[in-house]
């Protein structure tokens, strides 16, 4: 007879005790499993005949391309879905090259990996795959993450930024160049998501876009201490400021003139990182928080243009 006082064996919670194959999975087994996972093809948005899907990529293609039509004065007065075949192309906000819809991918701002000091993802726009991955994603964004994890910075560079409350542009501290570029990209794309191509293709932004494209030192503005309106984009007659919880980046668009009013108008970041529906994106646009300067019919509201 068994000992009634003998301890009963508890069921194991270890996953390796509940599989028939050896543990851990060997490389050949892993390859076999991976080859059985179906690959979902990306929709061909340039030839799609029906309405674009009600998801973030589909809605951004519709609205961002229409903002580009407004910027280039080619708007037909409506926002069709699907877009007309002849309008299924737009400019990448970073490199400025006009490309077909299939060349664009979602770009998170701030970066979803938290590489930027602006925090983690809140907004999403579309940039071409070259600017999104092949350049920034595989260069300064990855290096910035390594520096944050303890790698010694390759170089430190001084930048000029707007000083509060004096309003003067002065030399600031020295920063790791890859961190600067990562913060710059986050700030630039947040401002683009909010104000549109009118901001991204402003004449003073040419050098900034070139810096992001080529991985150069930011030539325009820089980080500074935050104000009192986190997660906003504020425009004055001469500047655009992107403010996070711990950081603000000021873009200088015009030389300051004491005769010009510097009262600013603030817009909430168009947060769409966790919601991609048509209703949500239309609400952002109707509230004036998505590509606003492109859709706005009152240029006097944006005197930096």
N, C-alpha and C positions, 0 to 999 in steps of 0.2 A: 504494500500500500504506500502511496505517496505521502510525503510529509505535508500535512495540511497547513503547516506554518511556513512552508517554503515561499519565498517572495515570488510573486507572479511577474513574468517578463512583460514589460511595457512595449507597446507598439512603437517601432522606431519612427522618428520624424526626419531621419536623414534621407534625402532624395535618392542617394545611391543604393539604398536598401529596397527601393520600390521600382527598380528598372531591371529588365532582363538582360540588357547588354552590359558589357563591362563599363566601369566608371573610373575615370572620366571618359567622355566620348573621345575616341581616337581621331586623328586628322582625317583618315579615309572615311570614317563614319560621318564626321562633320561635313565633309565635302558632299557626301551622298544626301545628307539632310538638306543642305543649302541648295542643291540642284533640284530638289523637289518643291521648293518654295516658288509659287508662281510670280512672275515678274509682271507688274501692272504697267502697261504702256501709258505714257503721258498723252493726253488728248492732243490732237492736231488742231490747234486753235486757228490756224491760218486757212484751213479748208472746211472747218465745221459748219454745217448747214443749219442746225437747230440752235435754239437758245443756249447760251453759255451756261455751264452748270452753276448752281447756286452755292458756290464755295468761295473762299477768299481769293484764289488765283483768278477764277472766272470773273468775279466782281471787280477786282483790281484791273484786269485787262480792259474791261468795259469803261471804267471811270478814269483810269490813268491815261488811256489812249484818247479819251474824249477831252481830258484836260490839255493834252498836247494839241488837239485840234483847236481848242480855244486859244492856246498860246500862239499858234501859227495862223490864227484868223481864218480857219477853215471849217468852223462849226456850222452844221446844217440847222441847228435850232433844237434838235432832239437828241436823246441819248439812246440809240437803238441797241437792242440785244437780240440777235448777234450784231456786232458792228458790221458796217458795209465792208465788202471784200477789199476795196481799195484803201480802206482806213485801218487795216490790220497790221499796222506797223507804228512804231513810235520811237522817240529818242531815249536812249539810256541817260538817266540824270547825271551819271558820273562821266562816262567817256564822250557823251554827246552824239554817238553814232546812231543813226536811224536803222532799226532792225525789225524783222518780222516778229510776231507774237511768240513764236516757238523758241526764240533766242532768249526769252526772259525767264527769270526764276525769282522766287520770293527772297527778299533780303530783309532780315530782322534788324530793327533799330530801337533801342540798343541791341547789340549782338546777343543772341540767345544763350551763348556760352558764358556771358557775364564778363567778357574781356574788357569792356569799357567801364569807366568810372561812373557812367550814367546809370549803371545797373543792368538788369537783364531785360529781355524782350518785352516790348509794349506795343510797338508799331511794326507794320510790315508794308513795304513797297516793292516794286518790281525793278530790278536792274538786270542788265544782260549777264549771262553766265560768265563771261570773261571777267567783268569787273567784280562780280559777286564771289567767285571761287578761285579762278585762275590767278588773280592778282592779289586782292586784299586778303581773301580767305586763306590762301596758301603762303602769304608773306607776312605782312605786319600784324595781322590779327592773331596768327598763330604764335608769332614771336612775342607779342604783348602778353598773351596768356602764359608763356614760359617765364617772362620777367615777373609776372605777378606770383608765380609759383616758386620764386627764389633765384631764377637765373640772373646773373649780373647783366645789367643793361649794356648793350654794345656801345651806345653813345648817348650823351646828354646834350640837349639843345635848348637854348633860351628862346622864348617867344614873347611877343608883345600882346598885351591884352588890355581890355577896358578896366580901369580902376574905379571902383565905387567909393564914395559918392562924388569924387572930383570930376568924373567924366573924361579923364585924360587917358590916353593910350600910353602905357609905360611898360618897360621891360619887367617880365615876371621871372619866376624861378626857372631853373633848368629841369627839363623832363626827359625821360626816355623817349626817343624819337618814335618807336613803334607804338608806345602808349599814346603819344600825341596823335598819331595818325588814326589809331583805333577810336579815340574819343572824337576826333574831327569827323570821321566817317559817320559815327552815330549821330552827332549833332547835325551834320549836313543833311542826312537822310530824314531825320525827324523834321527839320525845317522844310525839306522838300515835300514830305507827306502833308504838312500843314499848309504850306503856301504854294507849292507846285512848281512848274517849270519857270514861272516868272522869277522866282528866287534862284533856282538852280542855274539858270542861264543868264542871270544878271552879269553884266560885263565884268564886275569885280570878282565874280566867282570862277572865272576862267582858270586863274592860277590855282585856286583851291581844288577844282576838279582835276587839274593836271597833277597836282600833288597826290591825290588819292589814286589816280590811274597809274602813276609812275613810282609811287612810294617815296615821295620827296618830303622835305620838311614843310609843315603848314605855313603858307605865306600870309594868311589873312586871319587876324584875330587870334584868340586863344582862350584857354580855360581861366576861370576866375572863381572867386567865392560866390556861393549861391545867394540869391535874394530871398524874397518872401513868397514867391509864387512857384513852387516846384511843379514839374511836369507841365510846363507851359512854353509856348513860343511867343515872344513879345517883339513887336515891330515898332520902331520909332521912325522918324523921317530919315534917319541915316544909318540905323543898325537893325539887325535881327539877332535876338538873344534866345538861345535854347537853354532852358533851365531844368536841371534834374534836382534830386533831393540833396546831393552833396557837391554839385558842380554846375557851372554855367559856362556856355561857350558863346562869345560875342562875335558876330560877323559884321565887319565894317563895310557898308555899301556905298556911303558917300562921305565926303569931308564934312566935318561938323561946321555949322553956321549958327552963330548966336541968334540970328534973326529968325531962325526956323524953330518952330515948336518941337520939343522933344517928348511930348506926352506920348506914351506908348499904349498900344492895344494888344491885349493878350488873348491867346487861343489855347485851349486845352490840347494836349497831344492827342492825335486821332488814334486811340488805342483799338487796334483790331487784331492783336496777336492771338487772342483767345476767342474771337467771334468773327466768322467769315460770311455771314448771311447777307443777302441783298438788302434786307431791311436795315441791318446795322450799318452797312456802308452808305446807303442812301441817307440814313439819319445823320451820319458824320458829315456828309456833304451838305445836307440841308441846314445843319447847324453852323456851317462855315468853318469846319475844322479839318476838311480834307481837300487838298489842292485849291485852297480858298482864293488865292490871288488870280488863278487862271479862270475860275468861274465867276468871280466878282465883276459886276458891270459898272463899278464906280472906282475908276483908277485913282481918284483923289484920296481914297482911303488908304492907299499904299504909296506914299510919296517918295519912298526909296527907289521906286521903279524908274 
